[in-house]
Amino acid sequence: MHKVHIIGSGFSSLATGCYLAKAGYEVTLLEKNNTIGGRAREMHKDGFRFDMGPSWYWMPDVFDKFFQDFGHQTSDFYELIKLSPSYRVHFEDEEYIDVPDSLEEIYKVFDQLEPGSAVRLKEFLALAKTNYEIAMKDLVYKPGLSPLELVTPSTALRLNQFIQTVSSQVRKRFTNPKLIKILEFPVLFLGAKPQNTPGFYNFMNWADFGLGTWYPKGGMVQVIKGMEKLFLSLGGKIETNSPVDKIEYANNR
């Protein structure tokens, strides 16, 4: 049996470990801290519990697919709560907007701030939903080895969306600065600025408004605990307090 050591124990390490263990490898995760989770750790102080890293749970279908790959449901490991409102956006003028958890209520918020904008939002989200479905089907699960992976029959038909930016798409449809900021916000989770991000990635707006914002009961660490339970059930091993100082190579291996 081939042995594999994975450095770290965050989401990607646990997910990789699960797939390798399922494939028959002997997998050990090495974690320098005394608890696992990477950025998704928790802190307890004075009777309170704090999430140390991620605080929102978007794109629940991605988590569902992961657990289904191992014959499980997400609910086998933790309970999800849909947040209502999804979140609150604060602006520099000290005003704020609560983003509702349903599309119909979101349309009302937009129309209140910019009359007639709900119609344009519906059209924009229809595009975002289609792009989301294409991304999940054809792009997201590819290995990311070449930009050519982005070229599929579906994306070729949307070449104009790779020339436009998310910012230009939004600003073409809306004028209210607060609504623009709300719509340009989700792509920040991709580590990119809306003015530099191809318009195709507006699928993050569907992840936001269409799929909603969720929270695992008991904190984001419950996702880590669920993945840990799955990993251990597949025969994986975890060693905490095990920092890695260097990786040695011999003969290019």
C-alpha positions as CSV (number, residue, x, y, z in Angstrom):
1,M,0.0,0.0,0.0
2,H,1.4,3.4,-0.9
3,K,1.8,5.9,1.9
4,V,0.9,9.6,1.6
5,H,1.5,12.4,4.0
6,I,-0.5,15.6,3.7
7,I,0.8,18.8,5.3
8,G,-2.0,20.7,7.2
9,S,-5.6,19.7,8.1
10,G,-7.8,22.4,6.6
11,F,-10.7,21.8,4.2
12,S,-8.6,20.9,1.2
13,S,-6.3,18.6,3.1
14,L,-9.2,16.7,4.7
15,A,-11.0,16.4,1.3
16,T,-7.8,15.3,-0.4
17,G,-7.2,12.8,2.3
18,C,-10.7,11.3,2.0
19,Y,-10.4,10.8,-1.7
20,L,-6.9,9.2,-1.4
21,A,-8.0,7.0,1.5
22,K,-11.0,5.9,-0.6
23,A,-8.6,5.0,-3.4
24,G,-6.6,2.7,-1.2
25,Y,-3.7,4.9,0.0
26,E,-2.5,5.0,3.6
27,V,-2.9,8.6,4.4
28,T,-1.6,10.6,7.3
29,L,-2.3,14.3,7.9
30,L,0.4,16.3,9.7
31,E,-0.9,19.3,11.6
32,K,1.4,21.7,13.4
33,N,-1.3,22.9,15.8
34,N,-2.9,20.9,18.6
35,T,-6.3,21.1,16.8
36,I,-7.2,20.5,13.2
37,G,-9.1,22.7,10.8
38,G,-6.6,25.2,9.4
39,R,-8.3,28.6,9.3
40,A,-11.5,26.9,10.3
41,R,-10.5,26.5,13.9
42,E,-12.4,27.7,16.9
43,M,-11.5,29.5,20.1
44,H,-13.2,29.2,23.5
45,K,-12.9,32.1,25.9
46,D,-14.9,33.1,29.0
47,G,-17.7,30.7,28.1
48,F,-18.0,31.9,24.5
49,R,-17.1,30.1,21.3
50,F,-15.6,32.0,18.3
51,D,-15.1,30.9,14.7
52,M,-11.5,31.8,13.9
53,G,-11.8,31.9,10.1
54,P,-14.7,31.3,7.7
55,S,-18.1,32.5,9.0
56,W,-20.4,32.0,6.0
57,Y,-21.5,28.8,4.3
58,W,-22.2,29.3,0.6
59,M,-22.7,26.9,-2.3
60,P,-24.2,24.1,-0.1
61,D,-24.4,21.8,-3.2
62,V,-20.6,21.6,-3.3
63,F,-20.5,20.2,0.3
64,D,-23.4,17.9,-0.5
65,K,-21.6,16.5,-3.6
66,F,-18.5,15.9,-1.5
67,F,-20.2,13.8,1.1
68,Q,-22.3,12.0,-1.5
69,D,-19.1,10.8,-3.2
70,F,-18.6,8.7,0.0
71,G,-22.2,7.5,0.3
72,H,-23.3,10.1,2.9
73,Q,-25.5,13.1,3.2
74,T,-24.3,16.4,4.7
75,S,-27.0,15.9,7.4
76,D,-25.2,12.8,8.5
77,F,-22.5,15.1,10.0
78,Y,-24.0,18.5,10.9
79,E,-27.2,20.5,10.8
80,L,-27.5,23.5,8.5
81,I,-29.5,26.7,9.3
82,K,-30.4,29.1,6.6
83,L,-29.8,32.6,7.8
84,S,-32.6,35.2,7.6
85,P,-31.6,37.9,6.7
86,S,-28.7,36.3,4.9
87,Y,-26.4,39.2,6.0
88,R,-26.2,42.9,6.7
89,V,-24.2,45.3,4.6
90,H,-22.9,48.5,6.3
91,F,-22.1,51.6,4.2
92,E,-19.8,54.5,4.9
93,D,-22.8,56.8,5.5
94,E,-23.6,54.6,8.5
95,E,-26.7,53.2,6.8
96,Y,-27.1,49.5,6.3
97,I,-29.1,47.0,4.2
98,D,-30.3,43.6,5.3
99,V,-30.2,41.2,2.4
100,P,-33.3,38.9,2.7
101,D,-33.1,35.1,2.4
102,S,-35.6,34.9,-0.5
103,L,-35.5,36.3,-4.1
104,E,-38.9,37.9,-3.9
105,E,-37.9,39.9,-0.8
106,I,-34.6,40.8,-2.5
107,Y,-36.4,42.2,-5.5
108,K,-38.5,44.4,-3.2
109,V,-35.3,45.8,-1.6
110,F,-33.9,46.6,-5.0
111,D,-37.1,48.3,-6.2
112,Q,-37.2,50.4,-3.1
113,L,-33.7,51.8,-3.6
114,E,-33.9,52.0,-7.4
115,P,-37.4,51.8,-8.9
116,G,-37.6,49.3,-11.7
117,S,-34.4,47.6,-10.8
118,A,-36.1,44.3,-9.8
119,V,-36.8,43.5,-13.5
120,R,-33.1,44.0,-14.3
121,L,-32.0,42.0,-11.3
122,K,-34.2,39.1,-12.4
123,E,-32.5,39.2,-15.9
124,F,-29.1,39.4,-14.3
125,L,-29.7,36.5,-11.9
126,A,-31.1,34.3,-14.7
127,L,-27.8,34.8,-16.5
128,A,-25.9,34.1,-13.2
129,K,-27.9,30.9,-12.6
130,T,-27.1,29.5,-16.0
131,N,-23.4,30.4,-15.5
132,Y,-23.5,28.7,-12.1
133,E,-24.9,25.5,-13.6
134,I,-22.2,25.5,-16.4
135,A,-19.5,26.2,-13.9
136,M,-20.5,23.3,-11.6
137,K,-21.0,20.9,-14.5
138,D,-18.0,21.7,-16.7
139,L,-15.4,23.8,-14.8
140,V,-15.2,23.8,-11.0
141,Y,-14.1,20.1,-10.7
142,K,-11.3,20.3,-13.3
143,P,-7.7,20.2,-11.9
144,G,-6.8,23.7,-12.9
145,L,-3.7,22.7,-15.0
146,S,-4.4,24.9,-18.0
147,P,-6.5,27.9,-19.0
148,L,-7.8,25.6,-21.8
149,E,-9.9,23.8,-19.3
150,L,-12.2,26.9,-19.4
151,V,-12.9,26.2,-23.1
152,T,-16.0,24.1,-23.5
153,P,-18.9,24.2,-25.9
154,S,-21.0,26.0,-23.3
155,T,-18.3,28.6,-22.4
156,A,-17.4,29.2,-26.1
157,L,-21.0,30.4,-26.6
158,R,-20.4,32.9,-23.8
159,L,-17.2,34.3,-25.0
160,N,-18.5,37.9,-24.6
161,Q,-18.8,37.2,-20.9
162,F,-15.1,36.5,-20.6
163,I,-14.4,39.9,-22.3
164,Q,-16.8,41.8,-20.1
165,T,-16.2,42.2,-16.4
166,V,-18.5,41.6,-13.5
167,S,-18.3,45.3,-12.7
168,S,-19.3,46.3,-16.2
169,Q,-22.2,43.9,-16.2
170,V,-23.5,45.3,-12.9
171,R,-23.0,49.0,-13.7
172,K,-24.7,48.6,-17.1
173,R,-27.9,47.5,-15.3
174,F,-27.9,49.5,-12.0
175,T,-27.1,53.0,-10.9
176,N,-27.7,53.0,-7.2
177,P,-24.2,52.9,-5.6
178,K,-25.4,50.7,-2.7
179,L,-26.9,48.1,-5.0
180,I,-23.8,48.2,-7.1
181,K,-21.6,47.5,-4.1
182,I,-23.9,44.6,-3.0
183,L,-23.7,43.0,-6.5
184,E,-20.0,43.5,-6.9
185,F,-19.2,42.0,-3.4
186,P,-19.5,38.2,-4.0
187,V,-16.6,37.9,-6.4
188,L,-14.3,39.0,-3.6
189,F,-14.6,35.5,-2.3
190,L,-12.7,34.4,-5.4
191,G,-9.8,36.6,-4.4
192,A,-10.5,39.0,-7.2
193,K,-11.8,42.5,-7.8
194,P,-15.0,42.9,-9.8
195,Q,-13.4,45.2,-12.3
196,N,-10.8,42.5,-13.1
197,T,-13.1,39.5,-13.0
198,P,-14.7,38.1,-16.2
199,G,-18.4,38.5,-16.3
200,F,-18.9,34.8,-16.5
201,Y,-18.0,34.7,-12.8
202,N,-21.3,36.5,-11.9
203,F,-22.3,32.9,-10.9
204,M,-21.2,34.0,-7.5
205,N,-24.2,36.3,-7.4
206,W,-26.4,33.2,-7.9
207,A,-24.5,31.5,-5.1
208,D,-25.4,34.5,-2.9
209,F,-29.0,35.5,-3.8
210,G,-30.2,32.2,-5.3
211,L,-28.7,29.6,-2.9
212,G,-28.6,31.7,0.3
213,T,-26.3,32.0,3.2
214,W,-26.2,29.1,5.7
215,Y,-24.6,28.3,9.0
216,P,-23.7,24.9,10.5
217,K,-25.3,24.6,14.0
218,G,-22.5,24.7,16.4
219,G,-20.1,26.7,14.2
220,M,-18.1,26.3,11.1
221,V,-15.8,23.8,12.9
222,Q,-18.7,21.3,12.6
223,V,-17.8,21.0,8.9
224,I,-14.3,20.2,9.9
225,K,-15.4,17.7,12.5
226,G,-17.7,16.0,9.9
227,M,-14.9,15.7,7.4
228,E,-12.6,14.5,10.1
229,K,-15.1,11.8,11.1
230,L,-15.4,10.7,7.4
231,F,-11.6,10.7,6.9
232,L,-11.0,8.5,10.0
233,S,-13.8,6.1,9.0
234,L,-11.9,5.6,5.7
235,G,-8.7,4.6,7.6
236,G,-7.0,8.0,7.6
237,K,-4.7,9.1,10.4
238,I,-4.1,12.5,11.9
239,E,-1.0,13.6,13.8
240,T,-1.4,17.0,15.6
241,N,1.5,18.9,17.1
242,S,3.5,17.7,14.1
243,P,5.2,20.7,12.3
244,V,6.9,20.0,9.0
245,D,10.3,21.7,8.8
246,K,11.3,20.8,5.3
247,I,10.6,18.5,2.4
248,E,13.6,16.5,1.2
249,Y,14.1,15.5,-2.5
250,A,16.4,12.8,-3.9
251,N,16.7,12.1,-7.7
252,N,13.9,14.6,-8.4
253,R,11.6,12.8,-6.1
